[in-house]
Amino acid sequence: MEKAFGSVLRCLRQDRGLSQEALGFESGYHRTYISLLERGQKSPSLQTIFNLSKALKIAPADLIKQVEFRTHSLL
Amino acid sequence: MEKAFGSVLRCLRQDRGLSQEALGFESGYHRTYISLLERGQKSPSLQTIFNLSKALKIAPADLIKQVEFRTHSLL
């Protein structure tokens, strides 16, 4: 689950041409926390999911939809 | 945000005719944790969102979509 989220997060961030530092700045988190999330080593809270979605300019539900797909493809 | 999630969670649970205890049993959480979530006093993690969605037989993205709508209507 966290792996799938991390993978989607990295893809979206790179699509937007953002560094981990830039995404961290936009969303209010430290670069190292973004890195931990992308490696699936932290589980984001609901609030974090909404904050990251806003910074990535994607609806939270669309981000979660991608995590669902990724979860299935990682099984 | 947590208030919106809690409100959606309670609606979905009641729609399905489940008690807090029954939803807790289905999803692997204690009844008191379900109660805290419904009152917006806890922020669920990604894993919790997926576990609760499964017990409520709803896609996680659809649950989050409802939270988005609820967030807007609570503003």
Backbone of each chain as nested JSON, in Angstrom:
{
  "chains": [
    {"id": "A", "residues": [
      {"number": 1, "name": "MET", "atoms": {"N": [0.823, -1.205, 0.0], "CA": [0.0, 0.0, 0.0], "C": [0.867, 1.269, 0.0]}},
      {"number": 2, "name": "GLU", "atoms": {"N": [1.748, 1.353, 0.987], "CA": [2.642, 2.518, 1.056], "C": [3.572, 2.542, -0.17]}},
      {"number": 3, "name": "LYS", "atoms": {"N": [3.967, 1.356, -0.625], "CA": [4.824, 1.277, -1.829], "C": [4.087, 1.849, -3.036]}},
      {"number": 4, "name": "ALA", "atoms": {"N": [2.814, 1.468, -3.156], "CA": [2.015, 1.94, -4.286], "C": [1.854, 3.465, -4.213]}},
      {"number": 5, "name": "PHE", "atoms": {"N": [1.587, 3.962, -3.027], "CA": [1.437, 5.419, -2.863], "C": [2.736, 6.129, -3.236]}},
      {"number": 6, "name": "GLY", "atoms": {"N": [3.85, 5.59, -2.747], "CA": [5.154, 6.204, -3.008], "C": [5.469, 6.261, -4.492]}},
      {"number": 7, "name": "SER", "atoms": {"N": [5.132, 5.19, -5.155], "CA": [5.383, 5.095, -6.592], "C": [4.557, 6.13, -7.369]}},
      {"number": 8, "name": "VAL", "atoms": {"N": [3.286, 6.258, -6.992], "CA": [2.409, 7.248, -7.639], "C": [2.907, 8.667, -7.344]}},
      {"number": 9, "name": "LEU", "atoms": {"N": [3.298, 8.882, -6.111], "CA": [3.78, 10.212, -5.713], "C": [5.006, 10.613, -6.539]}},
      {"number": 10, "name": "ARG", "atoms": {"N": [5.941, 9.677, -6.68], "CA": [7.151, 9.977, -7.452], "C": [6.803, 10.291, -8.914]}},
      {"number": 11, "name": "CYS", "atoms": {"N": [5.928, 9.468, -9.494], "CA": [5.524, 9.691, -10.893], "C": [4.898, 11.076, -11.079]}},
      {"number": 12, "name": "LEU", "atoms": {"N": [3.963, 11.408, -10.197], "CA": [3.275, 12.693, -10.325], "C": [4.252, 13.851, -10.156]}},
      {"number": 13, "name": "ARG", "atoms": {"N": [5.133, 13.719, -9.182], "CA": [6.111, 14.783, -8.932], "C": [7.015, 14.975, -10.152]}},
      {"number": 14, "name": "GLN", "atoms": {"N": [7.497, 13.87, -10.706], "CA": [8.396, 13.976, -11.857], "C": [7.662, 14.496, -13.086]}},
      {"number": 15, "name": "ASP", "atoms": {"N": [6.389, 14.064, -13.249], "CA": [5.573, 14.583, -14.351], "C": [5.53, 16.103, -14.321]}},
      {"number": 16, "name": "ARG", "atoms": {"N": [5.472, 16.639, -13.109], "CA": [5.348, 18.09, -12.959], "C": [6.708, 18.79, -12.922]}},
      {"number": 17, "name": "GLY", "atoms": {"N": [7.766, 17.999, -13.072], "CA": [9.105, 18.58, -13.118], "C": [9.556, 19.175, -11.798]}},
      {"number": 18, "name": "LEU", "atoms": {"N": [9.026, 18.614, -10.706], "CA": [9.382, 19.13, -9.378], "C": [10.453, 18.242, -8.731]}},
      {"number": 19, "name": "SER", "atoms": {"N": [11.385, 18.885, -8.023], "CA": [12.322, 18.133, -7.186], "C": [11.592, 17.767, -5.89]}},
      {"number": 20, "name": "GLN", "atoms": {"N": [12.173, 16.844, -5.117], "CA": [11.576, 16.512, -3.819], "C": [11.53, 17.773, -2.95]}},
      {"number": 21, "name": "GLU", "atoms": {"N": [12.577, 18.572, -3.09], "CA": [12.643, 19.802, -2.299], "C": [11.516, 20.771, -2.689]}},
      {"number": 22, "name": "ALA", "atoms": {"N": [11.288, 20.9, -3.978], "CA": [10.241, 21.82, -4.46], "C": [8.86, 21.343, -4.015]}},
      {"number": 23, "name": "LEU", "atoms": {"N": [8.595, 20.034, -4.138], "CA": [7.306, 19.508, -3.692], "C": [7.151, 19.702, -2.184]}},
      {"number": 24, "name": "GLY", "atoms": {"N": [8.228, 19.457, -1.452], "CA": [8.202, 19.675, -0.002], "C": [7.848, 21.114, 0.328]}},
      {"number": 25, "name": "PHE", "atoms": {"N": [8.47, 22.033, -0.398], "CA": [8.213, 23.456, -0.167], "C": [6.748, 23.791, -0.444]}},
      {"number": 26, "name": "GLU", "atoms": {"N": [6.23, 23.275, -1.57], "CA": [4.841, 23.561, -1.963], "C": [3.822, 23.0, -0.973]}},
      {"number": 27, "name": "SER", "atoms": {"N": [4.149, 21.845, -0.396], "CA": [3.157, 21.141, 0.424], "C": [3.392, 21.325, 1.919]}},
      {"number": 28, "name": "GLY", "atoms": {"N": [4.519, 21.934, 2.271], "CA": [4.781, 22.199, 3.684], "C": [5.484, 21.075, 4.43]}},
      {"number": 29, "name": "TYR", "atoms": {"N": [6.143, 20.185, 3.674], "CA": [6.872, 19.094, 4.324], "C": [8.356, 19.202, 3.999]}},
      {"number": 30, "name": "HIS", "atoms": {"N": [9.15, 18.496, 4.786], "CA": [10.596, 18.492, 4.533], "C": [10.902, 17.497, 3.404]}},
      {"number": 31, "name": "ARG", "atoms": {"N": [11.931, 17.814, 2.642], "CA": [12.373, 16.956, 1.552], "C": [12.575, 15.496, 1.991]}},
      {"number": 32, "name": "THR", "atoms": {"N": [13.091, 15.312, 3.184], "CA": [13.352, 13.932, 3.645], "C": [12.041, 13.172, 3.884]}},
      {"number": 33, "name": "TYR", "atoms": {"N": [10.99, 13.893, 4.263], "CA": [9.688, 13.226, 4.456], "C": [9.116, 12.807, 3.104]}},
      {"number": 34, "name": "ILE", "atoms": {"N": [9.262, 13.669, 2.094], "CA": [8.829, 13.331, 0.728], "C": [9.584, 12.076, 0.264]}},
      {"number": 35, "name": "SER", "atoms": {"N": [10.858, 12.042, 0.556], "CA": [11.679, 10.898, 0.148], "C": [11.207, 9.608, 0.834]}},
      {"number": 36, "name": "LEU", "atoms": {"N": [10.909, 9.692, 2.12], "CA": [10.423, 8.511, 2.857], "C": [9.084, 8.034, 2.291]}},
      {"number": 37, "name": "LEU", "atoms": {"N": [8.21, 8.985, 1.96], "CA": [6.91, 8.624, 1.372], "C": [7.116, 7.928, 0.033]}},
      {"number": 38, "name": "GLU", "atoms": {"N": [8.002, 8.48, -0.8], "CA": [8.207, 7.908, -2.137], "C": [8.795, 6.496, -2.066]}},
      {"number": 39, "name": "ARG", "atoms": {"N": [9.537, 6.237, -0.996], "CA": [10.103, 4.889, -0.851], "C": [9.16, 3.957, -0.082]}},
      {"number": 40, "name": "GLY", "atoms": {"N": [7.977, 4.454, 0.237], "CA": [6.994, 3.603, 0.914], "C": [7.334, 3.328, 2.362]}},
      {"number": 41, "name": "GLN", "atoms": {"N": [8.163, 4.204, 2.942], "CA": [8.587, 3.955, 4.326], "C": [7.766, 4.744, 5.355]}},
      {"number": 42, "name": "LYS", "atoms": {"N": [6.824, 5.538, 4.855], "CA": [5.896, 6.241, 5.742], "C": [4.505, 6.112, 5.148]}},
      {"number": 43, "name": "SER", "atoms": {"N": [3.499, 6.068, 6.014], "CA": [2.115, 6.048, 5.555], "C": [1.536, 7.446, 5.746]}},
      {"number": 44, "name": "PRO", "atoms": {"N": [1.095, 8.088, 4.661], "CA": [0.573, 9.448, 4.786], "C": [-0.784, 9.451, 5.487]}},
      {"number": 45, "name": "SER", "atoms": {"N": [-1.057, 10.498, 6.241], "CA": [-2.396, 10.664, 6.83], "C": [-3.312, 11.282, 5.776]}},
      {"number": 46, "name": "LEU", "atoms": {"N": [-4.602, 11.294, 6.101], "CA": [-5.59, 11.932, 5.217], "C": [-5.183, 13.374, 4.902]}},
      {"number": 47, "name": "GLN", "atoms": {"N": [-4.765, 14.093, 5.954], "CA": [-4.39, 15.495, 5.767], "C": [-3.186, 15.611, 4.814]}},
      {"number": 48, "name": "THR", "atoms": {"N": [-2.219, 14.725, 4.982], "CA": [-1.036, 14.742, 4.111], "C": [-1.418, 14.457, 2.661]}},
      {"number": 49, "name": "ILE", "atoms": {"N": [-2.328, 13.493, 2.471], "CA": [-2.792, 13.163, 1.118], "C": [-3.42, 14.4, 0.469]}},
      {"number": 50, "name": "PHE", "atoms": {"N": [-4.231, 15.133, 1.223], "CA": [-4.874, 16.329, 0.674], "C": [-3.848, 17.443, 0.418]}},
      {"number": 51, "name": "ASN", "atoms": {"N": [-2.895, 17.603, 1.32], "CA": [-1.876, 18.65, 1.129], "C": [-1.002, 18.362, -0.091]}},
      {"number": 52, "name": "LEU", "atoms": {"N": [-0.585, 17.106, -0.237], "CA": [0.269, 16.746, -1.383], "C": [-0.513, 16.883, -2.692]}},
      {"number": 53, "name": "SER", "atoms": {"N": [-1.786, 16.478, -2.67], "CA": [-2.614, 16.577, -3.877], "C": [-2.722, 18.021, -4.338]}},
      {"number": 54, "name": "LYS", "atoms": {"N": [-2.9, 18.905, -3.369], "CA": [-3.032, 20.326, -3.707], "C": [-1.748, 20.821, -4.377]}},
      {"number": 55, "name": "ALA", "atoms": {"N": [-0.611, 20.453, -3.808], "CA": [0.673, 20.89, -4.364], "C": [0.906, 20.286, -5.756]}},
      {"number": 56, "name": "LEU", "atoms": {"N": [0.348, 19.094, -5.979], "CA": [0.53, 18.411, -7.272], "C": [-0.594, 18.754, -8.26]}},
      {"number": 57, "name": "LYS", "atoms": {"N": [-1.514, 19.585, -7.816], "CA": [-2.641, 20.025, -8.653], "C": [-3.435, 18.833, -9.205]}},
      {"number": 58, "name": "ILE", "atoms": {"N": [-3.77, 17.91, -8.293], "CA": [-4.591, 16.759, -8.668], "C": [-5.647, 16.604, -7.567]}},
      {"number": 59, "name": "ALA", "atoms": {"N": [-6.835, 16.14, -7.943], "CA": [-7.862, 15.908, -6.923], "C": [-7.427, 14.722, -6.058]}},
      {"number": 60, "name": "PRO", "atoms": {"N": [-7.591, 14.826, -4.755], "CA": [-7.19, 13.728, -3.872], "C": [-7.775, 12.376, -4.316]}},
      {"number": 61, "name": "ALA", "atoms": {"N": [-9.032, 12.374, -4.739], "CA": [-9.656, 11.111, -5.168], "C": [-8.955, 10.537, -6.393]}},
      {"number": 62, "name": "ASP", "atoms": {"N": [-8.465, 11.405, -7.284], "CA": [-7.762, 10.921, -8.479], "C": [-6.399, 10.335, -8.103]}},
      {"number": 63, "name": "LEU", "atoms": {"N": [-5.755, 10.939, -7.114], "CA": [-4.487, 10.38, -6.63], "C": [-4.743, 8.982, -6.04]}},
      {"number": 64, "name": "ILE", "atoms": {"N": [-5.788, 8.876, -5.22], "CA": [-6.1, 7.585, -4.589], "C": [-6.491, 6.546, -5.637]}},
      {"number": 65, "name": "LYS", "atoms": {"N": [-7.189, 7.008, -6.667], "CA": [-7.55, 6.089, -7.765], "C": [-6.281, 5.494, -8.382]}},
      {"number": 66, "name": "GLN", "atoms": {"N": [-5.277, 6.338, -8.576], "CA": [-4.013, 5.84, -9.132], "C": [-3.337, 4.869, -8.169]}},
      {"number": 67, "name": "VAL", "atoms": {"N": [-3.469, 5.129, -6.868], "CA": [-2.881, 4.208, -5.881], "C": [-3.596, 2.856, -5.944]}},
      {"number": 68, "name": "GLU", "atoms": {"N": [-4.918, 2.9, -6.13], "CA": [-5.679, 1.646, -6.265], "C": [-5.157, 0.829, -7.448]}},
      {"number": 69, "name": "PHE", "atoms": {"N": [-5.027, 1.49, -8.601], "CA": [-4.548, 0.791, -9.797], "C": [-3.159, 0.23, -9.547]}},
      {"number": 70, "name": "ARG", "atoms": {"N": [-2.306, 1.048, -8.954], "CA": [-0.929, 0.63, -8.709], "C": [-0.894, -0.55, -7.741]}},
      {"number": 71, "name": "THR", "atoms": {"N": [-1.767, -0.517, -6.731], "CA": [-1.825, -1.619, -5.767], "C": [-2.141, -2.921, -6.494]}},
      {"number": 72, "name": "HIS", "atoms": {"N": [-3.117, -2.863, -7.392], "CA": [-3.483, -4.069, -8.119], "C": [-2.348, -4.554, -9.002]}},
      {"number": 73, "name": "SER", "atoms": {"N": [-1.633, -3.613, -9.616], "CA": [-0.573, -4.035, -10.54], "C": [0.667, -4.503, -9.794]}},
      {"number": 74, "name": "LEU", "atoms": {"N": [0.772, -4.133, -8.504], "CA": [1.919, -4.598, -7.718], "C": [1.643, -5.949, -7.069]}},
      {"number": 75, "name": "LEU", "atoms": {"N": [0.378, -6.393, -7.06], "CA": [0.032, -7.664, -6.395], "C": [0.627, -8.861, -7.145]}}
    ]},
    {"id": "B", "residues": [
      {"number": 1, "name": "MET", "atoms": {"N": [-11.023, 18.821, 7.626], "CA": [-10.688, 17.62, 6.854], "C": [-11.094, 16.344, 7.597]}},
      {"number": 2, "name": "GLU", "atoms": {"N": [-10.612, 16.215, 8.844], "CA": [-10.974, 15.033, 9.645], "C": [-12.482, 15.021, 9.919]}},
      {"number": 3, "name": "LYS", "atoms": {"N": [-13.061, 16.208, 10.1], "CA": [-14.517, 16.309, 10.324], "C": [-15.271, 15.783, 9.105]}},
      {"number": 4, "name": "ALA", "atoms": {"N": [-14.797, 16.174, 7.922], "CA": [-15.453, 15.738, 6.689], "C": [-15.331, 14.224, 6.538]}},
      {"number": 5, "name": "PHE", "atoms": {"N": [-14.152, 13.7, 6.824], "CA": [-13.96, 12.25, 6.729], "C": [-14.891, 11.527, 7.701]}},
      {"number": 6, "name": "GLY", "atoms": {"N": [-14.947, 12.04, 8.934], "CA": [-15.771, 11.401, 9.963], "C": [-17.243, 11.386, 9.583]}},
      {"number": 7, "name": "SER", "atoms": {"N": [-17.676, 12.486, 8.989], "CA": [-19.07, 12.595, 8.581], "C": [-19.395, 11.581, 7.472]}},
      {"number": 8, "name": "VAL", "atoms": {"N": [-18.495, 11.469, 6.503], "CA": [-18.687, 10.501, 5.408], "C": [-18.662, 9.08, 5.958]}},
      {"number": 9, "name": "LEU", "atoms": {"N": [-17.726, 8.824, 6.858], "CA": [-17.611, 7.48, 7.433], "C": [-18.912, 7.081, 8.133]}},
      {"number": 10, "name": "ARG", "atoms": {"N": [-19.46, 8.0, 8.936], "CA": [-20.696, 7.693, 9.668], "C": [-21.843, 7.432, 8.689]}},
      {"number": 11, "name": "CYS", "atoms": {"N": [-21.963, 8.269, 7.661], "CA": [-23.036, 8.079, 6.668], "C": [-22.936, 6.715, 5.999]}},
      {"number": 12, "name": "LEU", "atoms": {"N": [-21.741, 6.374, 5.556], "CA": [-21.557, 5.099, 4.854], "C": [-21.863, 3.927, 5.787]}},
      {"number": 13, "name": "ARG", "atoms": {"N": [-21.384, 4.029, 7.005], "CA": [-21.612, 2.935, 7.97], "C": [-23.113, 2.761, 8.22]}},
      {"number": 14, "name": "GLN", "atoms": {"N": [-23.801, 3.875, 8.423], "CA": [-25.236, 3.777, 8.71], "C": [-26.014, 3.295, 7.478]}},
      {"number": 15, "name": "ASP", "atoms": {"N": [-25.598, 3.744, 6.301], "CA": [-26.217, 3.258, 5.053], "C": [-26.183, 1.742, 4.983]}},
      {"number": 16, "name": "ARG", "atoms": {"N": [-25.071, 1.188, 5.484], "CA": [-24.906, -0.26, 5.403], "C": [-25.488, -0.987, 6.617]}},
      {"number": 17, "name": "GLY", "atoms": {"N": [-26.103, -0.219, 7.505], "CA": [-26.747, -0.82, 8.67], "C": [-25.772, -1.446, 9.653]}},
      {"number": 18, "name": "LEU", "atoms": {"N": [-24.549, -0.892, 9.688], "CA": [-23.529, -1.435, 10.59], "C": [-23.422, -0.594, 11.858]}},
      {"number": 19, "name": "SER", "atoms": {"N": [-23.218, -1.245, 12.991], "CA": [-22.876, -0.53, 14.219], "C": [-21.395, -0.182, 14.167]}},
      {"number": 20, "name": "GLN", "atoms": {"N": [-20.955, 0.715, 15.038], "CA": [-19.515, 1.023, 15.104], "C": [-18.739, -0.249, 15.438]}},
      {"number": 21, "name": "GLU", "atoms": {"N": [-19.323, -1.06, 16.278], "CA": [-18.677, -2.311, 16.683], "C": [-18.526, -3.258, 15.477]}},
      {"number": 22, "name": "ALA", "atoms": {"N": [-19.583, -3.356, 14.674], "CA": [-19.554, -4.252, 13.514], "C": [-18.532, -3.758, 12.481]}},
      {"number": 23, "name": "LEU", "atoms": {"N": [-18.505, -2.442, 12.242], "CA": [-17.522, -1.906, 11.293], "C": [-16.104, -2.128, 11.828]}},
      {"number": 24, "name": "GLY", "atoms": {"N": [-15.942, -1.923, 13.121], "CA": [-14.634, -2.17, 13.736], "C": [-14.198, -3.619, 13.531]}},
      {"number": 25, "name": "PHE", "atoms": {"N": [-15.129, -4.519, 13.744], "CA": [-14.819, -5.94, 13.591], "C": [-14.416, -6.251, 12.15]}},
      {"number": 26, "name": "GLU", "atoms": {"N": [-15.178, -5.713, 11.204], "CA": [-14.918, -5.974, 9.769], "C": [-13.57, -5.411, 9.318]}},
      {"number": 27, "name": "SER", "atoms": {"N": [-13.198, -4.274, 9.886], "CA": [-12.011, -3.57, 9.392], "C": [-10.777, -3.788, 10.27]}},
      {"number": 28, "name": "GLY", "atoms": {"N": [-10.985, -4.419, 11.423], "CA": [-9.838, -4.729, 12.281], "C": [-9.473, -3.622, 13.262]}},
      {"number": 29, "name": "TYR", "atoms": {"N": [-10.44, -2.726, 13.538], "CA": [-10.167, -1.663, 14.502], "C": [-11.129, -1.771, 15.683]}},
      {"number": 30, "name": "HIS", "atoms": {"N": [-10.793, -1.113, 16.775], "CA": [-11.668, -1.112, 17.941], "C": [-12.791, -0.112, 17.731]}},
      {"number": 31, "name": "ARG", "atoms": {"N": [-13.929, -0.43, 18.307], "CA": [-15.105, 0.45, 18.224], "C": [-14.784, 1.891, 18.636]}},
      {"number": 32, "name": "THR", "atoms": {"N": [-13.935, 2.048, 19.63], "CA": [-13.618, 3.409, 20.106], "C": [-12.811, 4.187, 19.062]}},
      {"number": 33, "name": "TYR", "atoms": {"N": [-12.006, 3.476, 18.279], "CA": [-11.245, 4.157, 17.218], "C": [-12.193, 4.624, 16.104]}},
      {"number": 34, "name": "ILE", "atoms": {"N": [-13.163, 3.773, 15.777], "CA": [-14.184, 4.158, 14.782], "C": [-14.919, 5.411, 15.273]}},
      {"number": 35, "name": "SER", "atoms": {"N": [-15.248, 5.421, 16.54], "CA": [-15.958, 6.558, 17.122], "C": [-15.118, 7.84, 17.033]}},
      {"number": 36, "name": "LEU", "atoms": {"N": [-13.827, 7.734, 17.34], "CA": [-12.932, 8.903, 17.257], "C": [-12.838, 9.406, 15.817]}},
      {"number": 37, "name": "LEU", "atoms": {"N": [-12.744, 8.48, 14.867], "CA": [-12.685, 8.877, 13.449], "C": [-13.971, 9.6, 13.055]}},
      {"number": 38, "name": "GLU", "atoms": {"N": [-15.113, 9.054, 13.445], "CA": [-16.397, 9.647, 13.047], "C": [-16.567, 11.038, 13.643]}},
      {"number": 39, "name": "ARG", "atoms": {"N": [-15.957, 11.278, 14.796], "CA": [-16.06, 12.605, 15.405], "C": [-14.944, 13.532, 14.93]}},
      {"number": 40, "name": "GLY", "atoms": {"N": [-14.117, 13.045, 14.007], "CA": [-13.063, 13.899, 13.457], "C": [-11.921, 14.137, 14.417]}},
      {"number": 41, "name": "GLN", "atoms": {"N": [-11.768, 13.243, 15.376], "CA": [-10.728, 13.451, 16.384], "C": [-9.458, 12.664, 16.102]}},
      {"number": 42, "name": "LYS", "atoms": {"N": [-9.499, 11.88, 15.03], "CA": [-8.298, 11.16, 14.585], "C": [-8.193, 11.326, 13.077]}},
      {"number": 43, "name": "SER", "atoms": {"N": [-6.964, 11.36, 12.567], "CA": [-6.757, 11.414, 11.124], "C": [-6.339, 10.021, 10.653]}},
      {"number": 44, "name": "PRO", "atoms": {"N": [-7.117, 9.415, 9.758], "CA": [-6.783, 8.058, 9.309], "C": [-5.558, 8.056, 8.403]}},
      {"number": 45, "name": "SER", "atoms": {"N": [-4.774, 7.002, 8.484], "CA": [-3.653, 6.839, 7.547], "C": [-4.185, 6.249, 6.237]}},
      {"number": 46, "name": "LEU", "atoms": {"N": [-3.325, 6.264, 5.224], "CA": [-3.674, 5.645, 3.934], "C": [-4.151, 4.21, 4.134]}},
      {"number": 47, "name": "GLN", "atoms": {"N": [-3.42, 3.459, 4.959], "CA": [-3.775, 2.047, 5.191], "C": [-5.158, 1.939, 5.829]}},
      {"number": 48, "name": "THR", "atoms": {"N": [-5.44, 2.813, 6.779], "CA": [-6.746, 2.802, 7.453], "C": [-7.863, 3.125, 6.46]}},
      {"number": 49, "name": "ILE", "atoms": {"N": [-7.618, 4.104, 5.59], "CA": [-8.609, 4.463, 4.569], "C": [-8.923, 3.251, 3.691]}},
      {"number": 50, "name": "PHE", "atoms": {"N": [-7.895, 2.52, 3.29], "CA": [-8.112, 1.347, 2.441], "C": [-8.819, 0.224, 3.217]}},
      {"number": 51, "name": "ASN", "atoms": {"N": [-8.444, 0.023, 4.476], "CA": [-9.088, -1.034, 5.282], "C": [-10.568, -0.733, 5.524]}},
      {"number": 52, "name": "LEU", "atoms": {"N": [-10.872, 0.521, 5.839], "CA": [-12.271, 0.897, 6.097], "C": [-13.094, 0.804, 4.807]}},
      {"number": 53, "name": "SER", "atoms": {"N": [-12.49, 1.223, 3.694], "CA": [-13.194, 1.166, 2.407], "C": [-13.573, -0.269, 2.073]}},
      {"number": 54, "name": "LYS", "atoms": {"N": [-12.647, -1.171, 2.324], "CA": [-12.911, -2.582, 2.028], "C": [-14.099, -3.082, 2.864]}},
      {"number": 55, "name": "ALA", "atoms": {"N": [-14.084, -2.743, 4.152], "CA": [-15.165, -3.187, 5.036], "C": [-16.499, -2.557, 4.628]}},
      {"number": 56, "name": "LEU", "atoms": {"N": [-16.448, -1.351, 4.06], "CA": [-17.666, -0.646, 3.653], "C": [-18.044, -0.939, 2.2]}},
      {"number": 57, "name": "LYS", "atoms": {"N": [-17.247, -1.773, 1.559], "CA": [-17.489, -2.171, 0.163], "C": [-17.607, -0.962, -0.767]}},
      {"number": 58, "name": "ILE", "atoms": {"N": [-16.637, -0.062, -0.639], "CA": [-16.586, 1.11, -1.503], "C": [-15.133, 1.254, -1.957]}},
      {"number": 59, "name": "ALA", "atoms": {"N": [-14.922, 1.749, -3.172], "CA": [-13.548, 1.975, -3.625], "C": [-12.958, 3.13, -2.821]}},
      {"number": 60, "name": "PRO", "atoms": {"N": [-11.709, 3.007, -2.381], "CA": [-11.083, 4.085, -1.609], "C": [-11.205, 5.444, -2.292]}},
      {"number": 61, "name": "ALA", "atoms": {"N": [-11.036, 5.477, -3.604], "CA": [-11.115, 6.752, -4.333], "C": [-12.516, 7.352, -4.242]}},
      {"number": 62, "name": "ASP", "atoms": {"N": [-13.541, 6.478, -4.219], "CA": [-14.917, 6.984, -4.123], "C": [-15.189, 7.545, -2.722]}},
      {"number": 63, "name": "LEU", "atoms": {"N": [-14.595, 6.907, -1.722], "CA": [-14.729, 7.443, -0.36], "C": [-14.071, 8.829, -0.3]}},
      {"number": 64, "name": "ILE", "atoms": {"N": [-12.873, 8.934, -0.862], "CA": [-12.147, 10.218, -0.829], "C": [-12.893, 11.289, -1.625]}},
      {"number": 65, "name": "LYS", "atoms": {"N": [-13.51, 10.854, -2.73], "CA": [-14.325, 11.805, -3.518], "C": [-15.432, 12.393, -2.647]}},
      {"number": 66, "name": "GLN", "atoms": {"N": [-16.057, 11.544, -1.854], "CA": [-17.12, 12.033, -0.959], "C": [-16.551, 12.983, 0.095]}},
      {"number": 67, "name": "VAL", "atoms": {"N": [-15.337, 12.683, 0.563], "CA": [-14.704, 13.578, 1.551], "C": [-14.419, 14.936, 0.911]}},
      {"number": 68, "name": "GLU", "atoms": {"N": [-13.984, 14.92, -0.36], "CA": [-13.751, 16.188, -1.082], "C": [-15.028, 17.022, -1.126]}},
      {"number": 69, "name": "PHE", "atoms": {"N": [-16.136, 16.377, -1.542], "CA": [-17.41, 17.103, -1.623], "C": [-17.798, 17.646, -0.259]}},
      {"number": 70, "name": "ARG", "atoms": {"N": [-17.652, 16.791, 0.766], "CA": [-18.048, 17.185, 2.116], "C": [-17.181, 18.34, 2.611]}},
      {"number": 71, "name": "THR", "atoms": {"N": [-15.897, 18.297, 2.27], "CA": [-14.99, 19.374, 2.681], "C": [-15.474, 20.701, 2.105]}},
      {"number": 72, "name": "HIS", "atoms": {"N": [-15.857, 20.667, 0.819], "CA": [-16.321, 21.903, 0.184], "C": [-17.615, 22.394, 0.834]}},
      {"number": 73, "name": "SER", "atoms": {"N": [-18.492, 21.464, 1.171], "CA": [-19.783, 21.888, 1.721], "C": [-19.66, 22.319, 3.183]}},
      {"number": 74, "name": "LEU", "atoms": {"N": [-18.574, 21.928, 3.842], "CA": [-18.366, 22.348, 5.234], "C": [-17.635, 23.679, 5.329]}},
      {"number": 75, "name": "LEU", "atoms": {"N": [-17.066, 24.119, 4.201], "CA": [-16.288, 25.372, 4.241], "C": [-17.208, 26.579, 4.472]}}
    ]}
  ]
}
